[in-house]
Amino acid sequence: MINTTKVIKQSMYETVMNQFNNTADMIDLNPNIRKILGITNNEIIVHFPVKMDNGKVEVFTGYRVQHNNALGPYKGGLRYHDTVDIDAAKALAMWMTWKTSLAGLPFGGAKGGIQIDPRNYSDSELERITRRFTYALGENIGPEHDIPAPDVNTNPQTMAWIVDTYMSTISSSERSHNQHVVTGKPVGAGGLEGRDRATGFGVYLSIKLLLETEQQDLRDKRFIVQGFGNVGYWASHFLSQDGAKLIAVQDAHATVYNEDGIDTEALAQHCEPRKGSIKGFDGAMEIDADEFFGLDCDIVIPAALGNQITAENAFKIKASIVAEGANGPTDKEGEKILLQNGVKIIPDIFCNSGGVIGSYFEWLQNRNGELWQLDEVMSKIQKKLTENFHKIHNEVNKREVDWRTAAFILAISRVETAYKQRGIFP
């Protein structure tokens, strides 16, 4: 008899709640604080009309979920993708709370976006969509309240449109005090030098630091990357500079492989005029997408979307390290298989935290009216990431747990401490 049972994929929200509840049980989290952290503070849905280039009007739906602000203003990205919905935003907002807490930043967690495929719209349409979304959000964002940043399919230009729109709603005498309403802006519009590469740099550094704990280095290590956007590119750039070899890349359009190594910069140049697509790259051969995770390599970097490593493909992974450049790329069942097979998972809330650390420095730079140079910025990010890595490593050794569990224990415990010390307003 043929087994026709289909594996049901866990949603990102189910994944993050499972991670939270497991950690809460392990650390015996105060039950009252557990109730608070198990829900979001605010869930904002806005519908807004935008005139298209052809003169027709389309109505779009935008989301902003604010999970928790016990440690400081809400912080988190805005993504433009057709998978954006309220549950995805809730999951990503909760992960942001743990990420900022783990990083030791004075921020809480938020996330949001618009349910669109930006490839279907012109630049002028995307500008109008972004500006109308910003206007619709109104006072739900603000430099000391909720600070958005780039995420999937958004970039410094998106942030420039947001800050310009937001500042136009502020009285002229106060506009200069509101530049830090978003981070990830272009350098010329108040952005931070190095913010563009901060997330990918953090992925690279987390892998390097993990290998050092095993008396290894990156030389000749083979790695594969899913997603060749900002994070995938910069992680590959820094890893290749340190002697590692990129052998395969996968995106929504193609999977390319070259056992002798893929030239990161050549692939980036290929993608530039093709809206980021790797398809047609002549420096590698195209292979079947199902072969990607099973390729013989040392490091896998999922840097695309959530729930990519599941029970259906985790058993194929031959690498010893999975470095989560994306948010929530590994679901519960996929993780169980990886850990059983001895794979070390560098969890998303640490692995890709270079971006929010860079955002923090941009926020500070704007807030204080300062200008920092690239070398200074990268040194600050490296110092912060290295300190956080060693805290997690110590927790791994002390409790004899995996890296994600250690990271969640540290993150949730810090928020719990804040509530215990401050109490709850009656």
N, C-alpha and C positions, 0 to 999 in steps of 0.2 A: 504493500500500500504506500502511495506517495504522500509524503508530508507536505501539505499545502499551507501550513501555518506561516503567516507573514510576520516578520519582526516589526513591531510597532515602535517607531522612533519616539524617544522622549523629547518633549518640548524643552526649550532653554529654560523656561520658568520652572518646570519640574526639576530640571537639573540643578539649578541654583538653590531651590528650596530643599532638595535632598542634601546638598552640600551643607547648607545652613543647619538643618535639623540634626544631621550626623554630628557636626561640630558642637552644637548646643548640648546634645546628649553627653558628649565626651567631656566637656568642661563644666557640666552641671550648671549651665547658664541660668541666672536668676529668672524664674518663670515670668515675672512681670516684664522684665526687659525683653525676654524672648517674644512675648506678645507684641511688643512695640516693633521689634526688628523684623518680625515675620510679615509685616504689612508695609505698604508704601504710605508716605505722608500725603502726597497729592498725585492725582492722575489727571492730566489736562489733555483734552481732545479739542482741536479747533478745526472748523471747516471754513475755507476761504476761497473766493472766486479770483481767477486770474485770466486776463485776456491773452490769448495765444497770438502768434505771428499772423495767422490767417484771419484774425478778427473775431473768432469764436471764443466763448468763455468756457473754461473748465473749472470745476470745483474740486479742490484738493483737501485731503485730510492730514492734519499734522498732529504729532503727539509729543508730550513732554511729561515724563514721570519723575517725580522727586521722591526718592526712597527715604533718606534720612539726613538730617543736618545737625546731629548732636555735636559733631566735631568742627563744624564750620559751614560756609555757604555750599549749596549744592554744586556739584561739578560733574560734567560728563558730556560726551559727544552728541552730535546730531548726524544721523545717517540718512541718505536718500537711497532707498532700496525697496523692491516690491515685497520683501518679507517683513517690513516694518508694520507692527501692530501693537496693541496695548500690552499683550503678554510678553512679547519680545522686549519692549521698552521697560517693563517691570523687572524682567530678569537682568537686563543690562544695567539698570539703575542700581539694583542690589549689588551686583558685582562691583560697580563703581564705589559704593560705600566701603566695601571690603578692601578694594584697591587703594583708595586714598588713606584709609586707616592703617593698612599694612605699611604704606610708604611713609607714615608719620607726618602727613600733611594736614593743615587746618581746613579740610574740606569734607563735605558729605558726598552722597552719590545721587546722580541723576542721569537720564538718558532720554533720547527722543529722536524725532525725524519725520520724514514724509514718505508715504507709501507710493513711490514712483520709481521708474527706471529712467535715470537722468539721460541715458543715451537716446531716448526718444524725444528730447527737447533741445532746442537751440540754446546757445549761451544767453541770449537776451531773454528767452522764456525762463530759463533757470534763475536769472537775476530777478525777474518779476515774481516768480514763485517764492524765492528766498525772502525778498523784501516783504511780501504780503504775509508770509508765515511769521516773520519777526514782528510785524505790526499786530498780527492776531494774538501772538503770545503776550504782548503788552508788558505789564508789570510782573508777569510770572518769571521773567528773567531780569537780571540786574547784577552789577559788579560786586555787590556784597550779599546777593541773595541766591542767584543761580547763574553759573558761568558756563555756557556751552563751548564746544571745541569741535574740530573736524573729526569725522569718523568715516565709515564706508561711503565712498562716492561723494564726499565733501572735502574741501581743501581750503587753503588760505584765501582764495578769491571769495569763496562762500562766506568765510568769516568777515572779510572786508565789507561785503554787502550788508551783513547783519549789523556790524558795529556802526556803519554809516546810517542805516535805517533807525537803529535804536537811538543814536545820538541826536537824530533830527527830531525826536519826540521830547528831548530834554531842553530846558531853557538854555539859551546861548551861553550864559555865564557859568553853567554847570557842566557843559559838554566835555571839557578837558578832564573832568573828574570821573568820566564814565568809559574811558577807553578800554578798561579791563573787563568790560561786560562779556567779552569772548576772548579766548586764547587761540593760538594757531593762526594768527593774522599774518599777512605779508610783512616783512621787515620794515618796509617803507610806510606801513600803516600802523606802526606800533608793535609789530611782532618781535619775537625773540630770535636772534641768530642761533641756529642749531635746533630750533623746535621742529623743523621739518624732518630731521633725522633721529630725533630723540627716541621714538618708539622702537624703530629698527635697531638703533644702537643698544637699547636695553635688552632686546632679544639676543643680540650678539654677545653682550657682556655676561648675561645670565648663563649662556652656554659655556663661555670661556671660564667663568668662575666655577661652574660645576665640574668641568674637566680638571681644573686645578686641584680640586679636593681629591681627585683620583690620580694625582701626579701625571696628568696628561696635558697635551696642548692641542691646538686646532690644526696643526700642520698635517696635510693630507687627509683630513677627515672629510668624508663625502656627505653632502647634505642635499635634501630635496625641499622645495618650498611650494606650498599651495597658496596661490594668491600672489600676484606680482605688482601690487599697488605700492603705496608709500612704505608700508611696513616690510613687505616682502623684498622690495628693492634694497632698502637701506640695510636690512639684516644681511642680505646676500653680499652687499658691497663691503661691509666691515668684516664678515667672515672670510670672504675671498682675499681681502687685504692681509689677513692673518694666516693665510696658507691653506684654508679649507677649500674644497672643490664642490662647486654647484653642479650636480649632474642631472637634475630634472626640475621642471616647473610646471605647475598646473593652474589654469584659470578656468573661467566659465566657458571659454571658447576652444581650448585645446590643452593637450598634455605633451610637452616636449622633453626629449631625453638625449643626453650625450654622455657616454661613460667616460670620455676623455675630459669632460668639463665644459660648462657653458660660460661664455664671456658675459658677465653681469652687465657691464656697461653697453655692450653691443645689443643685448636683449632690451635694455631700457631704451636705447635709441630706436630700436625696431617698434617698441610699443607706443612711443610718443605720438606719432601721427595717426595711430590706429585706435584711439580712445582707450589705450591701456591693454589691448588684446595682444597676446603672444602668438596667435595663429599666424602661420606663414614664416616663422623665424627660420632662416636657412642655416643657423649655427647648431641645429639639433634636429633630430628626426621626431616626427609626430608618432605617438603611441596611443594605445587604447586607454581611456581614462581609468578603467578598472584596474590597470596594472600599476598605477601610481604609488599607492601606499605599500605595495609589495616589493618595491625596488630595493636592491641590496645597497644599503647606505648606513651611515653611523648616526645621522641626526635627521629628524623630520620636523619641519616648521609649518604647522597649519596657520596661515596668516590671512585667511579669507573670511568665512562666515562660521556661525555656530553649528554644532552637531554634525561635524564632518567625519569624526572618528567614532564609529559605532560598533555594535556586535557584528555587523555585516562585513567589516573590513579590518578591525583592530588586530585580529589574529594574523593578518598578512604582514604586519609591520616587523621588519628585521632590525631596525635601528635600536640603539640602546638608550637614546634620548629623544623625547618629544618635547619641543619648546613651543609653548602656546602663544604665538604672535597674535592670534585672533582672540575674541572673547567667547568663552564657552565652546571651543571646537571639539571637545571630547565629552560624550555623554556618559551616563553612569555605567552602562554595560560595557562600553568601549574601554573605559578606565579600568574596570575590574579585570578585563582580559590583559591589558597592558601591564598592570601591576603583577598579575600572576606570572607573566612572562619575563619579569625582571626589568621592565622598561622604566626608566626614571622620567617622570613628567614634571617639567618646570611649569608651574601653574600660571594661568593667564594673569591672575591678580598680582603676580610679581613680574612675570616674564615680559609683559607689554606695558609695565608701569613707567617706563622711561618717558612716555608721552605725557602723562599727567604730572610727572615731576618737572618736565620742561614747561608745561603749562603753568605750574605753580610759580616758576621763576619768571615767566612772562607776566603773570598777574602782579607779582611783586615789583617787577621793573616798571610797569605802567603806573602802579599805585604810588610808587616812590619817585617817579619822574627820573629814573636812571636809564643808562644805556650800557649794556654789557657786551663784551666781545665774544666771538665764537669759542676761542680756547678757554676762556673763563667759564662760559656756560657748560661746555662739555665736561670740564673738570668738576663742576658742581654736580652735574647729573651722575657722573661716574662715582663720585664719592658717596652720594646718597644711595645709589643702587648697591654699591659694594657693602655699605653698612647694613642695608636691609637683607642682603643675601646672607650675611654671616649670622644675623638674628634668626633667620629661617633655618639655616644649617644647624645652629645650636639646638633649636627646638626639635628638629628631625632626630638628632642624636640623643637628646635628653628623653624624649617620649617614645623613641623608636617607632616613628610613624613615617608615612610618605610625605613628599614635599607639599602637596596641596593641603593635606590635613594640618601640617605645621603652620602653613601660611594662614589658613582660616582661623586657627586657634589664636594666633597673634592678632589678627585683624578684628575678630569679634570681641576678644578680651579687652582691646583698647576702647571700643565703643561702650562696652559694659562698664568699664571703669569710669568713663565720663558720666554715665547715668547715675552710678552709685555715688559719685562725689557731688553731683549737682542736685540730685533728687528730681522729682517730677512735679511740675506746677500743679497745685490743687485745683 
